[in-house]
Amino acid sequence: MSRVGLLPHEETSLEAYAWAPWPDLGSLPGRVEPPHLLSVLAALLPDGPWRGRLTP
């Protein structure tokens, strides 16, 4: 895992990163940043595939 471009606090606190399908975001183990990522996605792209399934 490359840590190039991370801020100092990110270098020490980042445990892992991964691409995940959006339907799986609510059931991932551990902490996801930002904590309400699905709501952020819905606010940024209301017509995304989650339309009607999430509350922004």
C-alpha positions, 0 to 999 in steps of 0.5 A, a space after each residue: 500500500 503506497 502512502 505517498 501524498 498522505 498527511 502526517 496524521 493519515 500516515 500513522 492512522 491509515 490501516 488499509 484502503 480498498 475499493 468496495 461496491 457501494 451496496 457493501 459500504 454499510 456492512 464493511 468491518 471496521 471504520 469507514 471514512 467519512 463515517 456517513 459515506 453513503 449519505 455523502 455519496 447521495 448528496 454528491 450524486 443524488 441520481 446515482 445508483 443509490 437513488 431512492 435507497 438512501 437518505 442524504 
